[in-house]
Amino acid sequence: MKLLTVEEARSRMLAGVQPLEAEAVALGSALGRMLAADIIASRDQPPFAASAMDGWAVRAADGPGNLRIIGESAAGRGFAGGLGPGEAVRIFTGAAVPAGADAVVIQEDARREGDRVVIPAVADPRHVRPAGQDFEAGNPLLTAGTRLDPWRLSLAAAAGLAFVRVSLRPRVAVLSTGEEVIDPGGAPGPFQIFDSGTTALGALIEAWGGEPLPLRSVGDDAEATARAVEDVECDLIVTLGGASVGDHDLVKPAMAQLGLVLAVENVAVRPGKPTWFGVLRDGRKILGLPGNPASAMACAQLFLRPLLCALQGSDPTPRLVAARTTAALAANGSREHWMRARLIPGADGVLMAEALGDQDSSLVTVFASADALLRRAPAAPVAPAGETVEVLPLGRLV
């Protein structure tokens, strides 16, 4: 099987992926979930003309003037009557503007004298929020395939929804392999390192809407590797390590015992060339990631995230943005290179990308400092400082 480009490999991985079924969940439990159905406004918001300020509801034609106060309108407790010529209603922010009023005078611009209010200037209709200013009944508010963040949850709540239909969370079994790794907190032998990949992948899976199912790590044992995933109920299996072709890379031979049919054997990408993908006899899909942490996390961005998006009915295409390099970049080799990088706002407001100094695929510290992956096309020539490049933001909040 030939060495595939990133796009070819991703296309083959996504070819047989169908969105999971949907479920209704309470709005307060929907953070991070993917909408499975459009949200359409059932009424106007606000449902009535409302005051944007504390002050006096009046008829613009009556100002300036000395008006008779006939009542009060507060948020949640509006004035039931209508407003006639020469009349005013005390009003507060968010309260319904009474029928007949078309303007609000802010309280700083008016003077109350007993049961009357003096309006010294022409009233400003801009202080009235019209009904439906935010959205109107029938407006599409959120579309299926949208991930619910706090701001979108606020919009769904403003539409009056207590429950939303979301895609089921993909169950992702994560299996770490190799004699050299040990769980964090354990007592490592003289030739062992702590397993950082499982922790990172579990966090990424959860952040991308999935449900991580960490499996007990196995060594370089094909039989144990096959047994570890044989009976796991999941939508996707992800393995870490054992992905290459060395004597101790036993994951693919182990999965062959479970009827593995490969769709991707390896990818023309750096880091992460040994990445592979296939389908087991029972239909479960399996993504094999390299053991080096940087390789695993970079390829998780390029392949695992799109798979999880597709399972949740969302667009799986990675969203690249343009940035300018802070320093010259060397010519690239034959494989597409995704360099760990730091994003910096430029003096002119244009995003700048700083490729970090050491791109060794075993270095966790470098990825911890990065907030983007900088794409270098195969055989790309030297890129001078200031050249526009494509970057894939990692979605960090700070």
C-alpha positions as CSV (number, residue, x, y, z in Angstrom):
1,M,0.0,0.0,0.0
2,K,1.5,3.3,-1.0
3,L,2.4,6.2,1.3
4,L,-0.8,8.3,1.3
5,T,-1.0,12.1,1.6
6,V,-2.7,13.5,4.6
7,E,-5.8,14.4,2.6
8,E,-5.9,10.9,1.0
9,A,-5.5,9.2,4.3
10,R,-8.2,11.3,6.0
11,S,-10.6,10.7,3.1
12,R,-10.1,6.9,3.4
13,M,-10.6,7.1,7.1
14,L,-13.9,9.0,6.8
15,A,-15.3,7.0,3.9
16,G,-17.4,4.6,6.0
17,V,-18.1,6.8,9.0
18,Q,-21.8,7.6,9.6
19,P,-23.1,9.9,12.3
20,L,-24.3,8.3,15.5
21,E,-27.9,8.4,16.7
22,A,-29.2,11.4,18.6
23,E,-30.6,11.8,22.2
24,A,-32.3,14.6,24.0
25,V,-30.4,16.1,27.0
26,A,-31.1,18.8,29.4
27,L,-29.7,22.2,28.4
28,G,-27.5,22.3,31.5
29,S,-25.9,19.1,30.6
30,A,-25.2,19.9,26.9
31,L,-21.9,21.8,27.1
32,G,-19.5,20.5,24.5
33,R,-22.2,18.3,22.8
34,M,-22.9,18.4,19.1
35,L,-26.4,19.5,17.9
36,A,-28.2,16.8,16.0
37,A,-31.2,19.1,15.0
38,D,-31.6,22.7,14.0
39,I,-32.9,25.1,16.6
40,I,-35.6,27.4,15.3
41,A,-36.9,30.4,17.3
42,S,-40.5,29.8,18.3
43,R,-41.2,33.4,19.2
44,D,-39.7,36.9,19.0
45,Q,-36.9,38.0,21.4
46,P,-37.7,40.3,23.0
47,P,-41.4,39.4,22.6
48,F,-42.3,43.0,23.2
49,A,-40.8,46.5,22.6
50,A,-38.6,47.0,25.7
51,S,-36.8,49.9,27.3
52,A,-33.0,50.0,27.0
53,M,-32.7,52.5,29.9
54,D,-34.3,53.6,33.2
55,G,-36.4,56.6,32.5
56,W,-39.8,57.7,31.1
57,A,-41.9,56.1,28.4
58,V,-43.4,58.9,26.3
59,R,-44.7,59.9,22.9
60,A,-41.9,61.6,21.0
61,A,-44.4,64.1,19.7
62,D,-45.0,65.4,23.3
63,G,-41.5,66.6,24.0
64,P,-40.2,68.8,25.2
65,G,-43.0,69.3,27.7
66,N,-44.6,68.8,31.1
67,L,-46.3,65.4,31.2
68,R,-48.7,63.7,33.6
69,I,-47.4,60.4,35.2
70,I,-50.0,57.7,34.8
71,G,-48.1,54.5,36.0
72,E,-45.0,52.4,36.0
73,S,-43.6,49.6,33.9
74,A,-40.9,47.3,35.4
75,A,-39.2,44.2,34.1
76,G,-41.6,41.3,34.4
77,R,-44.4,43.7,35.5
78,G,-45.5,45.9,32.7
79,F,-48.0,48.8,32.6
80,A,-51.4,47.4,31.5
81,G,-52.9,50.5,30.0
82,G,-52.1,52.7,27.0
83,L,-50.3,56.0,26.8
84,G,-52.3,59.1,25.5
85,P,-51.2,62.6,24.6
86,G,-49.4,64.5,27.4
87,E,-48.9,61.3,29.5
88,A,-45.8,59.5,30.7
89,V,-45.0,56.2,32.4
90,R,-42.1,55.5,34.7
91,I,-40.1,52.7,33.0
92,F,-37.1,50.6,33.9
93,T,-34.5,48.7,31.8
94,G,-35.9,45.6,30.2
95,A,-39.5,46.6,30.9
96,A,-42.2,46.6,28.2
97,V,-42.9,49.9,26.5
98,P,-46.6,50.7,27.0
99,A,-48.9,50.9,24.0
100,G,-48.9,54.4,22.6
101,A,-45.3,55.2,23.6
102,D,-42.7,55.3,21.0
103,A,-39.7,56.7,22.9
104,V,-37.9,56.7,26.2
105,V,-36.3,59.7,28.0
106,I,-33.5,58.6,30.3
107,Q,-34.0,59.6,33.9
108,E,-30.9,61.9,33.9
109,D,-32.6,64.0,31.2
110,A,-35.9,64.5,33.0
111,R,-37.1,66.1,36.3
112,R,-40.0,64.8,38.3
113,E,-42.4,67.3,40.0
114,G,-45.0,65.4,42.0
115,D,-47.4,63.6,39.6
116,R,-45.8,65.2,36.6
117,V,-42.4,64.9,34.8
118,V,-40.6,67.7,32.9
119,I,-39.1,66.5,29.7
120,P,-36.6,69.3,28.6
121,A,-35.6,67.7,25.3
122,V,-37.0,65.7,22.4
123,A,-37.3,62.0,23.4
124,D,-34.9,59.6,21.7
125,P,-36.5,56.5,20.1
126,R,-33.1,54.7,20.1
127,H,-33.7,53.8,23.8
128,V,-36.5,51.5,22.7
129,R,-35.6,47.9,21.7
130,P,-38.1,46.7,19.2
131,A,-39.8,43.4,19.5
132,G,-37.7,40.7,17.7
133,Q,-34.6,42.9,17.8
134,D,-32.4,39.8,18.8
135,F,-34.3,37.2,16.8
136,E,-37.8,36.7,15.4
137,A,-40.1,33.6,15.4
138,G,-39.0,31.3,12.7
139,N,-35.4,32.5,12.6
140,P,-32.8,29.6,12.5
141,L,-30.7,30.1,15.6
142,L,-28.3,27.1,15.6
143,T,-27.8,24.4,12.9
144,A,-27.2,20.7,13.3
145,G,-23.5,19.9,13.6
146,T,-22.8,22.9,15.8
147,R,-20.9,22.3,19.0
148,L,-22.6,23.8,22.1
149,D,-20.4,26.2,23.9
150,P,-21.5,28.6,26.8
151,W,-22.6,31.3,24.3
152,R,-24.6,29.0,22.1
153,L,-26.2,27.5,25.2
154,S,-27.2,31.0,26.2
155,L,-28.9,31.4,22.8
156,A,-30.7,28.1,23.2
157,A,-31.9,29.2,26.6
158,A,-33.1,32.5,25.2
159,A,-35.2,30.5,22.8
160,G,-36.8,28.8,25.8
161,L,-35.4,25.3,25.3
162,A,-35.0,23.1,28.3
163,F,-33.8,20.1,26.2
164,V,-31.8,19.9,23.0
165,R,-31.2,17.0,20.6
166,V,-27.5,16.1,20.4
167,S,-25.5,13.4,18.8
168,L,-24.5,10.5,21.1
169,R,-21.0,10.8,22.4
170,P,-18.6,8.6,20.5
171,R,-17.1,5.9,22.7
172,V,-13.4,5.8,22.0
173,A,-11.3,3.0,23.5
174,V,-7.6,4.0,24.0
175,L,-5.0,1.3,24.2
176,S,-1.3,2.2,25.0
177,T,1.3,-0.4,24.1
178,G,5.0,-1.0,24.7
179,E,7.2,-2.4,27.4
180,E,8.8,1.0,27.9
181,V,5.7,2.9,29.2
182,I,4.3,2.8,32.7
183,D,1.3,4.6,34.1
184,P,1.9,8.0,35.8
185,G,2.4,7.5,39.5
186,G,3.9,4.0,39.1
187,A,7.5,3.0,39.9
188,P,9.4,3.0,36.6
189,G,12.1,0.6,35.8
190,P,15.5,1.8,34.7
191,F,14.5,1.7,31.0
192,Q,10.9,2.9,31.3
193,I,9.1,6.2,30.8
194,F,5.7,7.5,32.0
195,D,2.8,7.1,29.6
196,S,1.8,10.7,28.7
197,G,0.0,9.9,25.5
198,T,-3.1,8.2,27.1
199,T,-3.7,11.2,29.3
200,A,-3.4,13.6,26.4
201,L,-5.6,11.6,24.1
202,G,-8.3,11.1,26.7
203,A,-8.4,14.8,27.3
204,L,-8.6,15.5,23.6
205,I,-11.3,13.0,23.0
206,E,-13.4,14.5,25.8
207,A,-12.8,18.1,24.5
208,W,-13.9,17.0,21.1
209,G,-17.2,15.5,22.4
210,G,-16.2,11.9,22.8
211,E,-16.2,9.5,25.7
212,P,-12.7,8.1,26.3
213,L,-12.4,4.5,27.5
214,P,-8.8,4.0,28.7
215,L,-7.8,0.4,28.5
216,R,-5.1,-1.3,30.6
217,S,-1.8,-0.8,29.0
218,V,-0.2,-3.9,27.4
219,G,3.4,-4.6,26.6
220,D,4.9,-5.9,23.3
221,D,2.6,-8.9,23.3
222,A,0.3,-9.6,20.2
223,E,-2.0,-11.9,22.1
224,A,-2.5,-9.5,25.0
225,T,-3.0,-6.6,22.6
226,A,-5.8,-8.5,20.7
227,R,-7.5,-9.6,24.0
228,A,-7.4,-6.0,25.3
229,V,-9.8,-4.7,22.6
230,E,-11.6,-7.9,21.6
231,D,-14.8,-7.4,23.6
232,V,-14.7,-3.6,24.2
233,E,-18.0,-2.0,23.1
234,C,-17.0,1.3,21.4
235,D,-17.4,3.3,18.2
236,L,-13.7,3.7,17.6
237,I,-10.4,2.1,18.9
238,V,-7.3,4.2,19.1
239,T,-3.9,2.5,19.8
240,L,-0.7,4.3,20.9
241,G,2.6,2.8,19.9
242,G,3.6,-0.4,18.0
243,A,2.6,1.3,14.8
244,S,5.8,0.9,12.8
245,V,7.5,-2.1,11.3
246,G,10.1,-3.1,13.9
247,D,10.3,-6.4,15.7
248,H,8.4,-5.0,18.6
249,D,5.7,-3.2,16.6
250,L,3.0,-5.8,17.1
251,V,-0.3,-3.9,17.0
252,K,-1.2,-4.5,13.4
253,P,-0.4,-8.2,13.6
254,A,-2.4,-8.4,16.8
255,M,-5.4,-6.7,15.1
256,A,-5.1,-9.1,12.2
257,Q,-6.3,-11.8,14.6
258,L,-9.5,-9.8,14.8
259,G,-9.9,-9.6,11.1
260,L,-8.2,-6.2,10.5
261,V,-8.6,-4.8,6.9
262,L,-6.3,-1.9,6.4
263,A,-7.5,1.3,4.6
264,V,-4.4,3.3,5.5
265,E,-1.1,1.7,6.1
266,N,1.0,4.8,6.6
267,V,0.9,8.5,5.8
268,A,3.4,10.9,4.1
269,V,3.4,13.2,7.1
270,R,5.9,14.4,9.7
271,P,5.6,13.6,12.5
272,G,3.5,10.5,12.3
273,K,4.4,8.5,9.2
274,P,3.4,5.1,10.9
275,T,-0.2,6.2,11.4
276,W,-2.6,3.6,10.1
277,F,-6.4,3.0,10.0
278,G,-8.6,0.0,9.4
279,V,-11.8,-1.9,10.2
280,L,-12.0,-5.1,12.3
281,R,-14.1,-8.1,11.4
282,D,-17.0,-6.9,13.6
283,G,-17.1,-3.5,11.9
284,R,-15.3,-1.5,14.6
285,K,-12.9,1.1,13.2
286,I,-9.4,1.4,14.6
287,L,-6.9,4.2,14.3
288,G,-3.2,3.4,15.1
289,L,-1.1,6.3,16.3
290,P,2.6,6.4,16.8
291,G,4.0,6.1,20.3
292,N,6.0,9.3,20.3
293,P,3.8,11.9,22.1
294,A,4.2,14.7,19.6
295,S,3.5,12.4,16.7
296,A,0.4,11.0,18.4
297,M,-1.0,14.4,19.3
298,A,-0.3,16.0,15.9
299,C,-2.0,13.0,14.1
300,A,-4.8,13.2,16.6
301,Q,-5.5,16.7,15.3
302,L,-5.2,15.6,11.7
303,F,-7.2,12.4,11.9
304,L,-8.8,11.6,15.2
305,R,-10.6,14.9,15.5
306,P,-12.1,14.6,12.0
307,L,-13.3,11.1,12.8
308,L,-15.0,12.3,16.0
309,C,-16.6,15.2,14.1
310,A,-18.0,12.9,11.5
311,L,-19.4,10.5,14.1
312,Q,-21.2,13.5,15.6
313,G,-22.5,14.8,12.3
314,S,-20.2,17.8,12.1
315,D,-17.9,19.0,9.3
316,P,-14.7,17.0,9.7
317,T,-12.5,19.4,7.6
318,P,-9.7,20.9,9.7
319,R,-10.0,24.7,9.8
320,L,-6.7,26.2,8.8
321,V,-6.0,30.0,9.1
322,A,-3.4,32.2,7.6
323,A,-0.4,33.6,9.5
324,R,2.9,35.1,8.7
325,T,6.2,33.5,9.8
326,T,8.3,35.3,12.4
327,A,11.5,33.8,11.0
328,A,12.7,32.0,7.9
329,L,11.8,28.3,7.5
330,A,14.1,25.8,5.8
331,A,13.0,23.9,2.7
332,N,10.8,20.9,3.5
333,G,11.4,17.3,2.5
334,S,9.0,14.9,0.7
335,R,6.5,14.5,3.6
336,E,4.0,17.1,4.7
337,H,5.3,18.6,7.9
338,W,3.2,19.9,10.7
339,M,5.4,22.0,12.9
340,R,4.5,22.9,16.5
341,A,4.2,26.6,16.6
342,R,3.3,29.6,18.8
343,L,0.8,32.2,17.5
344,I,1.5,35.9,18.2
345,P,-0.6,38.9,17.3
346,G,1.4,41.1,14.9
347,A,1.9,44.8,15.3
348,D,-0.4,45.4,12.3
349,G,-3.0,43.0,13.7
350,V,-2.1,40.1,11.4
351,L,-1.4,36.8,13.1
352,M,2.2,35.7,13.3
353,A,3.4,32.1,13.6
354,E,6.7,31.2,15.4
355,A,7.8,27.7,14.6
356,L,9.3,26.3,17.9
357,G,13.0,25.4,17.8
358,D,13.1,21.7,18.4
359,Q,10.6,19.6,16.4
360,D,11.7,16.2,17.8
361,S,8.6,14.0,18.0
362,S,9.4,12.8,21.5
363,L,9.4,16.2,23.2
364,V,6.3,16.9,25.4
365,T,7.6,20.2,26.5
366,V,7.5,21.6,23.0
367,F,3.9,20.7,22.5
368,A,3.0,22.1,25.9
369,S,4.3,25.5,24.6
370,A,2.6,25.3,21.3
371,D,-0.9,26.6,20.4
372,A,-0.9,25.7,16.7
373,L,0.5,23.4,14.0
374,L,2.2,25.1,11.1
375,R,1.7,23.3,7.8
376,R,4.6,22.9,5.4
377,A,3.7,21.3,2.0
378,P,5.8,18.5,0.6
379,A,9.0,19.9,-1.1
380,A,8.1,23.4,0.0
381,P,11.0,25.8,-0.7
382,V,12.7,28.0,1.9
383,A,10.1,30.4,3.4
384,P,11.5,33.8,4.2
385,A,10.4,35.6,7.4
386,G,7.0,37.2,6.8
387,E,5.7,34.7,4.3
388,T,2.1,33.6,4.6
389,V,1.6,30.1,5.8
390,E,-1.3,27.9,6.9
391,V,-1.7,27.0,10.6
392,L,-4.1,24.8,12.5
393,P,-4.9,26.4,15.9
394,L,-5.0,24.0,18.8
395,G,-8.0,25.7,20.4
396,R,-6.4,26.8,23.6
397,L,-8.2,29.4,25.6
398,V,-5.0,31.1,26.9
